[in-house]
Amino acid sequence: MIPSVLSTQVRKGVEDFLRTTFPISTPFFHGVVDRLIDSNGGLFQGPYISIKLPFRSGTCGLDYFPDIPMAFPPHQHQQSAFVRLSGESPRSTLVATGTGSGKTECFLYPLLNHCLQERRQGKKGIKAIIIYPMNALATDQAKRIARTISQNSNLKSNVTAGLFIGQKEASPSQVMTDEWVITDRNTLRLTPPDILLTNYKMLDYLLVRPKDYPIWAENSPDTLKYLVVDELHTFDGAQGTDLACLIRRIKARLKSPENYLCCVGTSATLGGQEDSGKLKSYAEEVFGESFDAESIVTESLMTADEFLADSFISASGVVSPDFLEQMRPENYSDFTTYIQAQYQLWFNEPPSDIDDEWPVKLGQKLKEHGFFWKLLLTMNNRVIPLDNLIGCFDRIVPEFTQRKDDYGKQVMASMIALVSAARIMTNGNLRPFLNVRYQLWLRELRRIVCSVGLEPRLTFSDDLRAEELRNHLPVVHCRECGATGWGGMKRIQDVKLNPDLQSFYQNFFRFSPTVVFAFPTDGRGTPGEQQELGVKLCGTCLHLVHGNDTNECPFCSSSVLVPIFLAEERVQRGATQYGSHDCPFCEGNNSLTILGSRAASLTSVVISQLYASTFNDDKKLLTFSDSVQDASHRAGFFAARTFRSRKVVISSNINSHGNIVTSRKLMLFLQLLNCNGPSEVTSNSYTAL
């Protein structure tokens, strides 16, 4: 996967979708969709780029836990977590490290070691509980824990783990296997596992349902030692209160001694040491336990100087502007030929010995290039908007300043593509050379309004102040002929349009006769017989001004008057009068629709781009929805567009029945992860960055 190329393709696909979905035939509105797309920070934000350097290595080696030798040297932050979570008196800890940093290992190895020592002493019962916010996450981690246990002779047949969530399996597992934990509920009740994986709602049921009482029968007050909450940041508001009450009930039910339980919270978005006071206070409220001053474990990354310490520069310079076309990915059939061509442009030699280890050689070559050095030193483990990153190089690369086209973007995309393709060999496995992350934020087109004036501009109503909303109206568009105009509310006796957006939506969808449409005209006539002639709409106060010779609004003295014809056709059905959504131009039946596009449609476009691209060799997708209903709808909606080749997971959080539900207010967030990881299309609330 080449995220820098995919980001561009996704954006282009969305732009083409919007332009073809809303082909505007009304001359007055020509270019409004393009202006919205091209506006800085309007529809798109980013891309934002980060090239994360490797984590600093710990000093404890592979045998920190003698009975559970690790398959890899721990990172420094993992070693810090081991120190806190091991021994006779483990201390409550918050693991606030980034995605892919090994947060699970931070608590998993201390838990496994503790369970092994307890089982050797003949102690039964649940010794550790891990609470996950999503069933999908719990299921994935269950497989990971099962593999870890099965691969260690000391753990296998000694330590058990069980998964107890709302979803029922057709053939639940009654024993630990190499790939799966115990999931049979009767087995879990009668023979409680050492480690219980669950969600907070199912844990609530385990405390109150009589049939689940046996699962706690083996627990004495000092049996349960560890309580882990994964993705702690998802438990806020009412859900956080529910979790806090649940934890207190667990401790009361099991009669856990005060300050005996070791609590662990993990999250990639909790913050760092600069927020330590708030983080500790939040964790103490949730867990009901004290967290000391050193309780927050954060990641420790190598600096660019440390990473490049054993390298020397053997090549330098930037690809010449003469090769601009050779840097464009659209000129190549797939990412392999593109990467090979970029290699030749940067190193002035064709790649040799293209084999499985060539990506490793590519990483070694990059560490010898001067531009790569400048890139790492400039980024310094930061997340930087692409435009800002290019601006940094304007001062040190003369070609960037001299060229006015997209030369700088193509140079940066070319180098970052090489970094994405490079690999290192670790314990016989290929891993990313560096973690490249591209983030493109796409905003859902909802509550779109347009200014009333001589140069109309589309914008998001949520971005406008109350006084600005007074001269903005929603936009209607004909699906058949592309006619475009403003929509508003007007009773028969009114002399102005009401811009209240919520009222317009409610009345539009119930076909209220108070909904009218104002189509700009050049004054040479209007179609149909139901339109009022010789009307101008004031761009300042939205009053309707009659008379073709009037050049000033009599209500506010504004000279911003737009000639319109007012479509307010009504349909009589029995004793009730309804508004009409028929187009006055082409007479299309119910063809007038509100201009906009919601997240489901935009996400389907993103999916199509990701799956169709020849620059994506790892076609996986993870989406989040706001509710069970949304998840059900969008699963089918997305699947219909990716049925040819897909590996799509539709997921969300846990509802009151232990099923999937709710993340955040759904806009749209597209994150292209590092080149060997999955692509994520994640619903989240959009804010200006």
N, C-alpha and C positions, 0 to 999 in steps of 0.2 A: 504494500500500500504506500502510495506517495501522497501524504496529506496536503501538501502545498498545491498539488495539481487538482486533487479532489475538491478542495475548497473552492477553487476557481470554477470548476465544472458545476458544482452544486449551485453556486451563485448565478452562473449563466443560465442554468436550467430554470431556476425560480424566476429570473427576469423574463425569460422567453415565455414561461407559463403565464405570467401576469399580462404581458403585452398581447398574447394571443387570446387570453380569456376576456380581456376588455379592449377589443378593437373599437376605438372611438371614432364615430363618423361625424359628430358635431364639430365643425371647425373651431368654434370658440374654446372647446376643451382639448384641442389637439396638444399633445405633449405633457398633459398633467400626470399621466402614469409614469412617463420617463423622468419627469422632474422629481417625483416621489422616490423612484428607484435610485436616482443619482444624488439625491440630497445626502449630505454628510451626516451620518448618525440617524437617518430617518428610518428606512426599512431594514438596513443592514448595519451591524456593528462589527468592526474587525476587518480582516482576520487579526487575531491576537496570537503571537508566536512565543513559545518558550522552548528552549533547548536545555533540559535539565542535565547537569553533570552528575556523575556517579556519586552514590552515598559514600561517606567515609567508612572505612572498614573498622570493625572492632578489634580488640587485641586478645580476646579470650580463646580464639581458635575454634575448632570443631567439637571440642569435648567439654563445653561448659556444663552440659548435663551428661555425665559419664554413661548413664544407662540409655540415653537417647542421643547418640552422636548425630550431629547435624550433617546434612548433605552439602552445606555451603558455609563459608565463613560468615558470621553475622555482621550486619552493619553496626555502626557505632550506636545508633538509636535503639537497635534491637538489643544490644548488649546492655544499654542503660535500663531498658525495660526488664531484662532478665534479672538484673541486680535488685530491682525493686520488687519484683513479683516472685522471687524465689526465697528459699530458706524457711526458717521456723516462723517468722513473723513478716509475711509479705505485706507490702504497703499499697494502699489504693492508688491507682495511677490513671492518668489520661494520656492516651497515645494520639497525638495530633500531628501525624505525618501525612505526606502526600499520597496520591493514588499510585499503586504499584510499589510502595515502599516496604511491604512485608509487615503490615500491621497485625495480620492474623498470627504470624509467627511470634510476635512480641508477647502475646498472652498464651498461645497454644502450647508451646514447649514447657513453660512453667506449670500449666494445668496438667499436661500429660505426666510430667515428672512427679507432681504431687499425688495424682491418682495412682500412679504405679507404686509409690512408697506406701500409700494408705492400703492398697490391696495386698501388699506383701505382709502387712500387719493384720490382715484378715478383716479389715473394715469394709462394710458394704454401705449402700445408699448413694444418693446423688451428692457428688462432691463439688460439682461445678455446673452452673447454668449459664448458657449463652443465649441472649435474647437478640433476635434479628428483626429489623423493621419490615422485611419482605420475605414471603415464602420462597420466592425464587432465589434470593440470596442465601437463605438458610439451606435450601436444597443443594446449591452449588458448594457451600462450605462443608456440608455433610460428606460429600464425595471426597473433598480434599482431606478432611480429618480421617476418613476411612482408609485412604491410601497411606497416610502418615503412620497410622497404627499398624496396618498390615505389613509395612516394609521394615518394621522393627521387631526383632524376635522377642525382646523383653516386653513390649507392649501387646503384641498379638496374643490373643487368648487370655490376657490378663486385664486389660483396660477396655471398657466398652463405651460406646457413644450411641445415643438414641435421638431420633428426630420425631418430634411431636408437634405437628402443625395442623391447620384446618383441612388441608387437602388429603384425601384418602387414596391409597394406591390399590390397584386391582389385585396385586400380589405382594402384600407387605412382607418385608424381610424379618424373620424371627431371630436371625443371628448376624454377627458382623461378617462382612465379606471384604474382599480386596478393594471393592469399589463402592461399598454401600454400608451404611450404619443400620442399626435396628429401627424398624418403623412399625412393626406390629404392635398395636396399642395394648393388647392383653399381655404380651410379653413384657412390654415396658412397665406395666402396672405390677406384674407379679415378680419381675426381676429387674428392679430399677437400674438404669445405666449409671456409670460413673460421671459421664458428661451428658447433660440434657440440652439439646438444641431446640428452640421453640420461638414463638412470637409472644408478645406481651398479652394478647387476648387469650390465647390458648393456655398460657400459664395461669391466667385468672381462672379459667375453667378448672384447671387441675387442682386449684385450691378450694373450689366450692362444690364440685360434683361428687356425690357419694361414691360413684363407681371408680373415681380416680384416687380415692383415699389410699389404696395399697401402695401407690408409687412413693409415698412419703414414709411408709412403715419402717424402713430400715434407717431413717435419718434420726440421729441424736442431735442435741444442740450444737455439737462441734463438728458435725459431718460436712455440712455445706460450707466450703471455704471461699470459693470464688464465684462472683457474680459479674458477668461481662455483658455490656450493652454495646452492640455494634452499631455504627452510624448514629452515635448519640445525638447529633445535631437534629435528627429528624423528629426527636421527641420534644416538641415545644408546645406551648399553649396548653390546651385541654388535654392533648395526648401526653404531654410531659407530666401533667398533674396526675393523670391516670397511672402512669408508670411509677411515679413517686409513691402513690398510695399502695400500689401493688407490691413494691419492694418492701414497704413497711409491714404489709400483711404477711409476706413470706417470712420475714425475720420473726414476727410474732408467732406465726404458726409453728415454725421450727425451733422457737425459743433460742435463737442465736444470741450469744453473749454480746454485750455492747462493745462496739469497735473491734469485733472479731472478724467480720466479713471483709474480705479483700475485694473491692469493687474496681472494675476496669471499664473505661469508656473509650471508644475509638471513633475517629472521624478524620477525614481529610480536610474538613472545612471548619474545625473548631477554632482555629486561630493559633497563636503562639505565645511565647513568654511575655510579649508585650500586653497580652490580654489576660495574664495569669490570674489577676484578682477576680475578674468577672467569671472566668472559666471555673475556677475552684468554687466560687460561690454557687454557680449553677449546678455543678456536679454534687456539691454537698446537699443542695436542696432536693435533687433527684434521688440520690442514693441514701441520704440520711446518715452518711458517714463523713468523717473528717479527711481532708486531703491536705498534706503538708506543702511547704513552700516549693519543694522540688518535684511535685507530683506530675507535672506536665512534661512529657517526653516529646521533643520535637526532632525533626530530621536534621542531619548534619551533612551538607553537600560539600564536595571538593570545590575549591576555587579553580578558575581557569589556569592560574599559575601552577597549581598542584597537578592538575590534569595533564598539562603540557610540559611538565618539568623534565621528563626523560626524552623529549622530542626536539628536533631541530628543523629549521625551515630549509627545504631544498627547492621549493617552487614558490613563486609569488605572482602578484599581478592579478588583474581582473580580465574576464573574457571580453574581448574587444567588441565595441558596438557593431562592427562589421558582421558579427555572427549572431545578431539579434534573432533572425528567423530560425536559426539552428537551436536557439534556447526555448522556442515556443513548443509546449507539449502537444498542441493540436497538430503539429506537423509529423507526429510519430504515431504508429499504429498501437503500440502498447508501452508499458512502463519499462520493459527490459531494454528495448532499443533506445528509448529516451534516456535512460540512465547511462547506457554505454556511450551515447553521443555526448552527454554532459561531461562524462569522465574525460573524453578526448579533448573537449573544449578547455577544461581546467588544467589538464596535465600535459597537453600537447603530444599525446601519444595514445594509440588505440589500446583498449583494455586487452590484456592477454590472459590466457588460461581461464576462460569463463567456466567455472565449475562451482561446486557447492561452497568452496572456501573463498571464492572471489570477494564476497561481501566483507570478509575479515581483512583481506588485503586492502580493500577500499578504505576501511577505517584507519589502517596504518598509513596509507597515502595521505588521507585528509590531515592527519596530525603533522604532516610535513609541509602543509600549504599555508602561506602567509595570510591569505584572506580568511581562511578558517580560524586562524589565531585571532585575527581582528574581530571576527564574528563572536567568538566565545568571550573575549575580553569585553566587548561592547555589551553583550546581553547579560553576562554576569549572573546567571541563574534567575533572571527576571522575566516576567511576562510583558512583552512589548508589542504595541500595535505595529503592523507591518509598515505603515506610512512613517511612523516615528523611527523605526529601525532604519529605513532607507534614508531618512533625514540625518541620522547620526553619521552615515557614510558619506553624505554630501561634503562633509568637511575633510575627509581623508581620501576620498576617491574622486579625482577630478572628473572622470567620465560621468558620474552620477549628476553632477551639477550642470554639465554641458548639454546633456540630453534632456529634451522636453517630452519625450514619449514615455513608454512604459519600460524603458531599458533597465532602470534600477530594480523594478519589480521582477523582471525576468532573471536578472543576475541573482537576486536573492533567492528566488524560487528554485533556480538551478542548483545553487550550492546546498540549500536546505534539502532538496530532493536527494542529493548524494549522501548527506548525513542520515536521512531517513532510511536509505537502502543499506547503509553500512552495518556490520555486525561485529560482535566479539564472541570468542569461544570461552564459555564458562562451564567447567565440569562436564565437558563433552557436549554441551548444548549451545546452540546459537542464540544469542540474545542481542537486543538492540545495542548498537554502538553508543548512542546517546538517546535519551527519551525526548523525541520531537513531538510537540503538541501544537496543533492548529485549532483555534477556536473561531468559528464564524457564528455570530448571533443574528438570528432572523426573527423579525417581529411579526406577529400575527396581524393581519389586516382586519382589525375590528374597530368599530366606532370611528370609521373614517369620515371626515368632513372636508368640505372645500370652501375656501374663502369666496365671498361674493364680491367680485371686482372685475376690472378689465383684464387682469392676468390671474386667472384662478389657480390656486395651489392646493393640492391635497395634503392633509396632515392628520395626525392622530388627535382626536378631541381630548384625550387624557393629558396631552402635552400643553394644552392651551389654558390660559387663565380665564376666569369667569367673564371678564369684560371682552376678551377676544372671541369667546364663543358666540357673542351676540351677532356677529356678522359672518358666521360660518354655518353651512347647512349640509346635511348628508347628500350623497350623490346617488342618483338612480341611473341605471344603464339598461338598454334594451339588448336582450340576448340574441335577437334576430337581426337587427339592422345596425346596432352600435350607437343609436341615438343616446345622448347623455344630457342630463340636466340636474337641477337641484330639487330636493324634496323638502316639504315643510308642512306645517299644520295651519289651516285657515278655515274658520267658520264663515258662513255666508255673509255675516255683517262685518267681518274683520277687514281692516285696510292694510294689514301687514302680515308677514309670515312669521309663525312661531318657530324659533330654532331649537326648542327643547328636544334633545336627542332621544331621551328615554320615551317620551310621549309619542314621538314620531315612530319609533320601532314598534311600540305596542299597538298603535293605531294602524300602521302599515300592514302588519301581519293579521289583523282582524278585519281588513278591508273597510276601514272607517271612511265615511264620505268626507271627513274633515282633512284627509290627506290630499295634497295637491302637488303638482309637479311644474317647475318653472324651467322651460327650455329656452336658452339664449337664441335670438333670431336677429337677422339683419333688417327686419322691418318690411320685407317684401311679401309677407303673407305667411299663413300657417296652414297645416293640413287639417282636415276635418271640419266639423261645424260647431264643436263644443268649446273651442278655445277663445279666450278673450283677446282682442286685438288692441294695439296701441298702448301697451303696458310696459313700464320700466320698473326694474327692481333696484331699490337703493342699496348700495353696497355697505352703507354705514348703519342704517337703522332697520333695514329690511321692509320698509314701507313700499307699497305698490303705488306707483305714480302714473297717472293716466295722462295721455296726450303725447303725441310724437314730437311736438315742438318744445316740450319741457326739458330743460337742461340742468335744473337744480331741484333737489328734493325740498318740497315745501314744509317738511316736518323737521329736518335737521340741517338744511341748507347745503348738503353734500352734493358735489358734482359727479360723484361716482354712481352713475345710473346705467344699468345694463338692460337693453331692450329684450323683452322676453315675450313668449306667449304662455299663458297660464292654462295648463291642462287640469281641469277639475271635473271630468266626466263622472257621472254617477249612474248606477244601475239600480233599477227598482225590482225587487223580488218580493212579491206579496205586499205587505204593509211596511216592509223595511227597505231602506235605501242603503246601498253599499257603494264604496269607492271602486274605481276600475284600475287595474294594472295593465290594461292593454296599451300598446305603443301607439301614440297618435300619428306616427310617421308611417310605419309599415303595417299597422293594425294587427301586430302579433298578439296572439291570445295570451294574456297573463305573462307577457315577456319582459315587463319592467322589473328589475331586481335591484337590490341595494348593492352598490359597489363595495367589494371587500372579499376577503378569502380567509377562512378560519384555519386553525392549526392542522386539522386532519387532512385537508386538501394540500396544504403546503408541505406537510410531512410526506405525503405520497409522492410529491414531485422530488423531494430530497431522496427518498428511497429509490425511485426510478433512476436518478442520476448515480447513486452509489452502486447500484446493482448492474447498471449498463456500462459503467466505466471500465475500460481496459487497464486503468491505472490502479484498480482495486482487486487484489488477489486474495482478500480475506473478507468475504461478504458475510458479515454478521451485523446485527442491528439490535439495539436495546431501546425500547421506548417506555415512557411513563405517562400515565393518564390520571385524570382528576378523580375518577369514580369507577365503580364496577360497571355502570352502564357505558361509560366512555370506553373502558377497556374492551368490553364485548363488541361494541360497535367498531372500534378502530382496529381490533385484531382482524376482523373480516375485511375492513376497508383497506388496510395495508396489504393483507395477504392476497387480495384480488389483484394487486399490482406487482406482486413479487412471486407469483406462484411458479414461475419457470425455474428459478433457482434462488433459494432463500434459506437463511437460518435466522429467523426473527423471533425475539422473545418479547411478548407484551406483558408488562409487569407494572405493579404499583404497590402501595402499602397495604396494611392489614385492616380490614373492617371489623365490625363487631362479631362477625361470624367466622373470623379467621381467614377470610378470603382476601383477594387483592383489591386494593382501593387507594386512592388519594396520595398525591405528592404535594404539589404546590399549584398556585393559580397557573392555568395552562396558557402559555404563549407559545414559544418554540425556541428550543436551544439546540444548536447543532455543534457537536464537539467531535472533531476528528482527532482521535488519540494517536499515540505513537504508532509507528509503521507496522508493528506486528500485533497490535492490540485491536479490539473491536471498535467499530464506529458506534457512536452513541447519538441517538436522537432523543433528547431528554426534555420533557416538558418542565418548564420552570417559569417563575415570574420574571418578566423583562424589566430591567431598569436601565436608565442611561448610565453608561460606564465612564 
